[in-house]
Amino acid sequence: MLSYCPTCHKAWEYDRLEKREVKHDGMPSFGLERKECSSCKEPPKSFKDLPSTLARERHKILLQKIATDNQKLLKKNVGKKRTK
């Protein structure tokens, strides 16, 4: 069954054999049910801020690891210069 996505302005249908949505460019939309395709639907509100929160936490951990590694390299290089 064809539907029309008012967000991306394309006709689309779900292909059950391939288990995916198929979008059709240039298909007339007259008489088609107006329904958003899965790529245009918003994620559930409970997960809305999750990616940015995870990204901030990962960034924080990465910066801490870089700082720790830099301190170790600095101590190692300072020790080498003193022995020369």
N, C-alpha and C positions, 0 to 999 in steps of 0.2 A: 504494500500500500504506500503510495507516494504521499509525502507531506512537504510543506514549505516552511523553511526556517526564516522568520522575520528578522533575525539578527544578521546572518550572513547572506541572506537573499538568494538562497539556492534551494532547489527541490532535492529531496533526499529520500532514501528508502533503506530499510535494513535488509541485507541479503542474508537469509538464514543459512544458506549452504556455506558461504564463506565466513559467516559470523562477524560481519562488519557493516558499517554504513557506507552507502554509495551515494555520492552527490552528483547531481546533473546540472551542468551549466547550460543556460539558454532555454531551459524548460519553462513553458508557460505556467504561471502559478494560479491561474483562474480555477476556482473550484477545489483547490487542494486544502487539506486541513492545515491550519497554522499551528506549528509545533516546533520548538527549538530542537536542533540536532544535538547529539551528545557533546560535540566539540564546543558548542556555544553555551551550554548550560553551566551555571555557576556551581562550584563545589559546595557541599553542605556548609552552613554557617559555622558549625563547630570546628571545622578544619580550616577556616578562612585565614587565620593568622599563623597556622602551624608552620608553613614553609619559611616564613620570615623569622620566626622564633628559632627554628632549627638552624637556619643559616647564621643567625647571630651567635648562637652557642658554638657552632662549629668554627666560626671565625675567631671567637674568643679563645677556644682551645688551641687553634692553629697559631695564633699570635703568641700565646704562652709558650708553646713548644719552640717556636722560632727564637724567642727571647732566651729560653733555657739553653738551646743549642749554641746560640751566639756567645753566651757566658762561658760555656765549656770551651769553645774554640779560642776565645780571648785568653783564658787561663792557660790553655795548652801553648798558644803562640808566645805569650809573655814568658813562660817557663823555658821555651827554646831559646829566646833571645838572651836570657840571663846566663845560659850555659855557654854561649859563644864567646 
